[in-house]
Amino acid sequence: MANESSIRARVVVQQCLHAKLQVKLSEAKSGAEWVEISRGMVIYVCFFKGATEDIIPKMVNGLLNMKICETDSGKYTSVLELPGSVLIVPQATLGGKPKGKGMQYHGNIGKEDGQRLYASFVAHCENELSLSCKCSEAGTEVKHGTYGNRQILKLDTNGPYTHLMEF
Amino acid sequence: MANESSIRARVVVQQCLHAKLQVKLSEAKSGAEWVEISRGMVIYVCFFKGATEDIIPKMVNGLLNMKICETDSGKYTSVLELPGSVLIVPQATLGGKPKGKGMQYHGNIGKEDGQRLYASFVAHCENELSLSCKCSEAGTEVKHGTYGNRQILKLDTNGPYTHLMEF
């Protein structure tokens, strides 16, 4: 794992049977909007100051090919091989560092840069799934939250198998 | 945050409106058993080799007093002050270290030591909540998973506010 001072991105990954994320709050004229996936992987992602576009392919490659998804027979494979869907949740709180009884987020990337890297991360994930024959045949999908919003999430797992990965 | 080689425990924390964890699989003669909490905090915990009993009070104190729970007015307070309930999930996968396309868990604590520290962690959390007037009055509770089991989890959030803390 990367040394703290050199960490550019922190990711927490959980497995799911079903996950649902609100992407638009309910308003007077319209109800809330949600995206959802069935079996697959929830990726919570946070970028730090100094993160640049060049880490995105490495991150996406590492995450989508890492054998942390359980098959029906109890073995472990990647989300691309499962094949499963992916729900990406922007999660700035992951950049928090305890200071007394509060959390500080001084290491987090600025809003514009974060938004740009997040969009690129989503696009790279979409591209990887579209290039995978298994994913295309099974119709698995990439869904994602809106950067900067509250991430209202409902998660149903057969064991989250929570993993931390830093880049 | 602690240097990697000196990390004794890794914790991921999420806020919830409701969380439900299976603690006993369904068997021929009996249905599955679940524990659940309403509003509060889900704590996923993993111990590393070298972790000892003396880190438990510091961990519990840090986690239960950290201002990462959102109040109705949108401010942040601790789970003890909210007051909220706590669901503790043993999560050995958090100790994983990427090696090629797989995860290795060589740094994880052995089963017996892990079980003992986990039980102590749960007991310290229960004690802290029982000592809190706000928690006692509101009837908030500590629930927890069974160490070494599959952690079948269902989570409902108003934003998970995922945080990482290492000790």
Contacts between the chains, C-beta under 8 A, distances in Angstrom:
chain1	res1	chain2	res2	distance
A	1	B	4	5.7
A	1	B	97	6.3
A	1	B	98	7.8
A	3	B	4	7.5
A	4	B	1	5.7
A	4	B	3	7.5
A	10	B	164	6.8
A	12	B	12	6.0
A	12	B	162	5.7
A	12	B	164	7.2
A	44	B	160	7.6
A	44	B	162	5.1
A	62	B	98	6.7
A	65	B	101	5.4
A	66	B	98	6.5
A	66	B	101	6.0
A	66	B	102	7.3
A	66	B	103	6.8
A	67	B	101	5.5
A	67	B	102	5.0
A	67	B	103	7.3
A	68	B	93	7.5
A	68	B	96	7.6
A	68	B	103	6.0
A	76	B	102	7.5
A	78	B	101	6.9
A	89	B	160	7.8
A	91	B	160	7.4
A	91	B	161	8.0
A	91	B	162	5.1
A	93	B	68	7.5
A	93	B	161	4.7
A	93	B	162	5.7
A	93	B	163	5.4
A	94	B	162	5.6
A	94	B	163	6.9
A	94	B	164	6.0
A	96	B	68	7.6
A	96	B	163	5.2
A	96	B	164	7.5
A	97	B	1	6.3
A	98	B	1	7.9
A	98	B	62	6.7
A	98	B	66	6.5
A	98	B	165	6.3
A	101	B	65	5.4
A	101	B	66	6.1
A	101	B	67	5.5
A	101	B	78	6.9
A	102	B	66	7.4
A	102	B	67	5.0
A	102	B	76	7.5
A	103	B	66	6.8
A	103	B	67	7.3
A	103	B	68	6.0
A	103	B	163	6.5
A	150	B	158	7.5
A	150	B	159	4.7
A	151	B	157	7.9
A	151	B	159	5.3
A	151	B	160	6.6
A	152	B	157	6.6
A	152	B	158	5.7
A	152	B	159	5.9
A	153	B	155	7.4
A	153	B	157	4.9
A	153	B	159	7.3
A	153	B	160	5.5
A	154	B	155	7.1
A	154	B	156	5.2
A	154	B	157	7.1
A	155	B	153	7.4
A	155	B	154	7.1
A	155	B	155	4.3
A	155	B	156	7.9
A	155	B	157	7.7
A	156	B	154	5.2
A	156	B	155	7.9
A	157	B	151	7.9
A	157	B	152	6.6
A	157	B	153	4.9
A	157	B	154	7.1
A	157	B	155	7.7
A	158	B	150	7.5
A	158	B	152	5.7
A	159	B	150	4.7
A	159	B	151	5.2
A	159	B	152	5.9
A	159	B	153	7.3
A	160	B	44	7.6
A	160	B	89	7.8
A	160	B	91	7.4
A	160	B	151	6.6
A	160	B	153	5.5
A	161	B	91	8.0
A	161	B	93	4.7
A	162	B	12	5.7
A	162	B	44	5.1
A	162	B	91	5.1
A	162	B	93	5.7
A	162	B	94	5.6
A	163	B	93	5.4
A	163	B	94	6.9
A	163	B	96	5.2
A	163	B	103	6.5
A	164	B	10	6.8
A	164	B	12	7.2
A	164	B	94	6.0
A	164	B	96	7.5
A	164	B	164	6.6
A	165	B	98	6.3
